[in-house]
């Protein structure tokens, strides 16, 4: 999961996934990091802080597709949110973009990218 490291909402989303990912399936990188930049290049994704990128089975997913891909790998009951797939992608992405465009104003911004705790360091890509 590649995210905006200075966005408080994005960091809260990472914490949400970490707290529920009991299988330790997810790995994380800020898009601002060297590791995040490398993964973006490898998957032909532009550096776009306004969207989360989830890489699963060698494919990159963005916006609402990334969120749906993410919840499918969380434990019960979170996969139920995949019902969101019935929302047409342009509508779901429009809603995603609306929140993304206002995330700093609504949730705030940090001065620096998140640094993982020693317990979580192996879940983050440099």
Backbone bond lengths (Angstrom), bond angles and torsions (degrees), N, CA, C in turn:
res aa  C-N    CA-C-N  psi(-1)  N-CA   C-N-CA  omega(-1)  CA-C   N-CA-C  phi
1 X - - - 1.445 - - 1.523 106.95 -
2 X 1.324 116.21 119.61 1.459 122.16 179.17 1.523 107.66 -104.88
3 X 1.321 116.70 127.72 1.451 120.62 -172.72 1.524 111.06 -139.47
4 X 1.323 115.46 166.53 1.466 123.15 176.62 1.524 107.57 -76.89
5 X 1.305 116.55 112.15 1.460 121.77 -173.87 1.516 115.95 -69.95
6 X 1.322 119.19 -15.59 1.460 120.21 179.78 1.531 112.77 -103.70
7 X 1.311 117.62 -2.19 1.468 122.71 -179.46 1.529 109.14 -85.27
8 X 1.333 116.77 122.71 1.460 120.19 -179.91 1.529 111.94 -65.49
9 X 1.332 117.49 -36.90 1.460 120.67 177.68 1.530 110.47 -64.88
10 X 1.321 116.44 -42.62 1.470 121.30 179.28 1.528 110.50 -62.71
11 X 1.332 116.19 -43.05 1.460 120.11 178.35 1.528 111.25 -65.28
12 X 1.322 117.18 -38.25 1.463 120.40 175.93 1.527 110.26 -63.85
13 X 1.324 117.14 -36.79 1.459 121.30 177.61 1.526 110.92 -64.90
14 X 1.321 116.41 -41.05 1.468 120.45 176.56 1.524 109.64 -62.12
15 X 1.334 117.27 -44.98 1.463 120.22 177.75 1.525 111.33 -60.38
16 X 1.324 116.87 -39.54 1.458 121.69 177.73 1.532 109.85 -58.36
17 X 1.308 116.90 -47.99 1.468 120.86 -179.10 1.524 110.75 -66.19
18 X 1.333 117.45 -45.50 1.471 120.78 179.66 1.524 110.66 -57.06
19 X 1.331 116.49 -45.21 1.463 120.60 -177.57 1.523 112.86 -64.55
20 X 1.324 117.86 -24.74 1.462 120.96 -176.88 1.523 113.84 -106.27
21 X 1.313 117.18 -13.76 1.464 122.16 -177.70 1.528 109.90 -82.88
22 X 1.321 115.90 73.63 1.461 120.72 -175.92 1.528 112.63 -66.96
23 X 1.323 117.54 -20.77 1.467 121.52 179.09 1.532 111.66 -88.22
24 X 1.327 117.16 -0.81 1.478 121.62 -178.07 1.524 111.44 53.56
25 X 1.294 116.42 40.53 1.465 122.41 -178.66 1.528 112.12 -75.60
26 X 1.329 116.00 -36.78 1.462 120.61 -173.44 1.518 112.32 -83.88
27 X 1.328 113.98 143.86 1.465 123.03 170.02 1.523 105.72 -121.61
28 X 1.312 116.30 153.49 1.458 121.18 -172.14 1.519 110.97 -131.02
29 X 1.314 114.91 149.75 1.471 121.33 173.01 1.520 107.63 -152.68
30 X 1.310 115.37 142.34 1.457 117.77 172.59 1.524 107.35 -76.93
31 X 1.312 115.70 147.73 1.461 118.91 177.84 1.522 111.10 -67.14
32 X 1.326 116.81 -20.37 1.447 120.61 179.97 1.538 112.60 -79.80
33 X 1.324 117.82 -15.88 1.464 121.15 -176.71 1.524 111.81 -79.57
34 X 1.318 115.69 161.14 1.466 120.89 177.48 1.531 110.43 -61.09
35 X 1.338 116.71 -42.18 1.463 120.40 178.88 1.515 112.03 -64.82
36 X 1.324 116.26 -40.42 1.460 120.49 177.38 1.514 111.59 -64.80
37 X 1.338 116.40 -43.27 1.466 121.11 178.32 1.529 110.80 -61.50
38 X 1.322 116.08 -40.80 1.470 120.62 179.39 1.532 110.65 -63.13
39 X 1.317 116.90 -45.25 1.466 119.93 179.27 1.521 111.78 -64.84
40 X 1.324 117.58 -38.46 1.463 120.44 177.01 1.526 110.31 -60.71
41 X 1.331 116.87 -44.83 1.477 120.80 179.00 1.526 110.85 -63.60
42 X 1.332 116.75 -45.13 1.467 120.79 -178.13 1.530 112.17 -61.39
43 X 1.320 117.25 -26.45 1.463 120.91 -177.87 1.527 112.42 -111.13
44 X 1.348 114.78 20.83 1.470 121.89 176.11 1.527 112.94 51.06
45 X 1.322 115.70 42.35 1.461 121.09 178.45 1.525 109.34 -108.81
46 X 1.315 116.83 133.61 1.463 118.84 176.00 1.529 110.22 -70.87
47 X 1.316 115.51 156.10 1.465 120.96 174.73 1.520 106.53 -74.23
48 X 1.314 115.68 100.66 1.463 122.65 -173.93 1.524 107.59 -131.69
49 X 1.329 116.01 94.49 1.454 119.75 -176.33 1.522 113.00 -63.44
50 X 1.310 117.35 -16.37 1.461 120.55 -176.86 1.529 113.41 -79.86
51 X 1.314 117.85 2.01 1.459 119.21 178.15 1.524 111.37 -140.63
52 X 1.311 114.38 143.35 1.446 120.85 172.47 1.534 106.82 -78.91
53 X 1.308 115.55 148.05 1.466 120.60 175.72 1.525 106.93 -122.97
54 X 1.309 115.82 126.12 1.463 121.59 176.09 1.518 106.91 -114.29
55 X 1.316 115.21 125.19 1.461 120.77 177.90 1.518 107.41 -104.59
56 X 1.326 115.24 120.44 1.461 121.26 -177.68 1.517 108.59 -139.46
57 X 1.309 115.69 128.60 1.473 121.99 179.06 1.528 111.01 53.90
58 X 1.342 116.37 39.75 1.462 121.41 175.83 1.508 115.56 78.53
59 X 1.321 117.73 5.27 1.462 121.44 -178.68 1.521 109.78 -120.14
60 X 1.329 116.34 141.99 1.462 121.48 179.23 1.522 109.95 -95.42
61 X 1.319 115.62 133.82 1.457 123.04 176.88 1.521 107.92 -119.00
62 X 1.332 116.58 142.31 1.456 120.68 -179.82 1.532 110.03 -129.17
63 X 1.310 114.28 166.98 1.464 124.02 176.84 1.534 111.86 50.50
64 X 1.331 115.90 -133.03 1.472 119.70 -175.51 1.527 111.57 -63.17
65 X 1.316 117.64 -32.66 1.474 120.58 178.30 1.525 110.84 -64.00
66 X 1.329 116.75 -36.02 1.470 120.61 177.92 1.523 110.75 -65.81
67 X 1.321 116.02 -42.81 1.463 119.98 179.83 1.523 110.50 -63.50
68 X 1.327 116.81 -45.13 1.466 120.12 179.04 1.527 111.40 -63.97
69 X 1.310 116.93 -37.89 1.471 121.15 178.45 1.525 110.22 -66.24
70 X 1.316 115.83 -38.20 1.461 121.00 -179.10 1.534 111.06 -65.17
71 X 1.350 117.01 -49.11 1.470 118.92 -175.68 1.522 111.99 -66.76
72 X 1.313 117.39 -24.56 1.472 118.84 179.83 1.529 111.27 -64.73
73 X 1.336 117.49 -23.42 1.466 121.12 -177.88 1.524 113.50 -99.78
74 X 1.324 116.93 2.71 1.460 120.39 176.41 1.525 108.92 -90.37
75 X 1.342 116.84 159.06 1.466 118.38 -179.88 1.531 112.05 -71.51
76 X 1.312 113.93 165.17 1.456 122.33 178.05 1.519 109.88 -49.82
77 X 1.290 121.68 137.87 1.454 131.10 9.65 1.526 113.37 -99.55
78 X 1.321 118.22 6.16 1.467 121.96 -172.01 1.527 114.34 -59.17
79 X 1.336 119.95 -34.65 1.473 118.21 177.32 1.531 113.78 -60.21
80 X 1.318 117.38 -17.89 1.468 119.51 176.84 1.527 111.54 -61.62
81 X 1.325 117.25 -24.29 1.460 120.19 179.26 1.529 112.29 -66.08
82 X 1.323 116.78 -11.65 1.469 119.67 176.70 1.519 112.00 -64.44
83 X 1.325 116.26 -10.39 1.459 119.55 174.29 1.534 109.08 -58.76
84 X 1.332 116.63 -19.94 1.458 121.49 176.24 1.513 113.31 -60.19
85 X 1.316 117.52 -13.35 1.459 120.98 178.97 1.532 110.82 -64.96
86 X 1.317 117.69 -19.47 1.468 119.73 178.92 1.531 111.33 -75.42
87 X 1.320 117.23 -16.69 1.465 120.35 174.69 1.522 107.10 -75.05
88 X 1.314 118.19 126.67 1.473 119.00 179.32 1.530 110.73 -54.23
89 X 1.329 115.80 136.27 1.463 120.62 -176.10 1.525 113.27 -53.05
90 X 1.335 120.07 -42.20 1.477 118.05 178.38 1.529 112.79 -59.35
91 X 1.314 117.30 -36.25 1.469 120.79 178.63 1.530 109.88 -71.24
92 X 1.322 116.83 -46.94 1.467 121.21 179.40 1.529 110.73 -61.44
93 X 1.333 116.87 -42.53 1.466 119.74 178.84 1.530 111.34 -68.96
94 X 1.327 118.03 -33.18 1.463 120.73 176.18 1.529 109.57 -62.53
95 X 1.340 117.44 -44.93 1.469 121.22 177.58 1.525 110.64 -63.25
96 X 1.328 115.95 -43.45 1.462 120.73 177.93 1.533 109.65 -58.71
97 X 1.331 116.26 -48.53 1.468 120.86 -178.46 1.520 112.09 -62.98
98 X 1.320 117.40 -34.14 1.461 121.27 178.52 1.532 110.50 -63.09
99 X 1.320 116.46 -46.58 1.469 120.20 177.43 1.524 109.65 -66.25
100 X 1.327 117.36 -45.03 1.465 121.16 -178.02 1.519 112.08 -60.36
101 X 1.323 117.13 -40.30 1.462 120.91 -178.46 1.528 112.10 -67.93
102 X 1.319 116.75 -22.60 1.464 120.85 -176.80 1.523 113.63 -113.74
103 X 1.332 117.27 9.78 1.465 120.34 -171.95 1.517 113.52 -62.87
104 X 1.326 119.01 -39.34 1.465 120.39 179.97 1.524 110.07 -67.44
105 X 1.317 116.64 -42.13 1.466 120.92 -178.92 1.526 110.69 -67.34
106 X 1.330 117.28 -40.82 1.462 121.49 -177.14 1.527 113.48 -78.27
107 X 1.324 116.76 -39.27 1.465 120.39 -170.89 1.525 113.82 -116.78
108 X 1.311 117.65 -19.10 1.456 120.63 179.19 1.514 113.14 99.90
109 X 1.310 112.28 175.71 1.458 121.16 -175.17 1.516 108.15 -138.09
110 X 1.320 116.52 144.66 1.465 121.42 177.29 1.522 108.54 -95.15
111 X 1.309 116.47 160.06 1.459 121.15 -179.60 1.524 112.69 -76.61
112 X 1.327 116.42 -24.24 1.467 120.70 -177.81 1.523 108.70 -145.27
113 X 1.325 115.50 163.87 1.462 120.84 178.20 1.518 110.72 -66.75
114 X 1.276 114.48 153.92 1.456 123.10 179.40 1.526 110.74 -61.27
115 X 1.308 115.92 137.90 1.457 121.82 171.57 1.526 107.10 -111.62
116 X 1.319 117.40 125.83 1.465 118.72 -178.09 1.525 111.59 -70.73
117 X 1.308 114.92 150.61 1.459 119.93 173.67 1.529 108.00 -68.17
118 X 1.337 118.01 160.73 1.472 119.25 178.21 1.532 112.74 -56.30
119 X 1.336 117.35 -33.20 1.470 121.14 -179.58 1.528 111.88 -68.07
120 X 1.327 116.63 -26.55 1.464 120.52 -176.82 1.528 113.32 -105.97
121 X 1.314 117.45 0.25 1.469 120.88 -173.72 1.537 112.97 -55.68
122 X 1.321 117.77 -35.96 1.473 119.67 -178.28 1.523 112.36 -73.38
123 X 1.326 118.93 -9.09 1.462 122.40 178.17 1.522 111.80 -92.25
124 X 1.335 117.30 -5.75 1.454 121.58 -177.83 1.513 110.49 -112.31
125 X 1.327 115.32 140.53 1.459 122.71 179.19 1.525 107.58 -98.38
126 X 1.318 117.26 129.26 1.476 120.83 179.36 1.506 110.89 -71.70
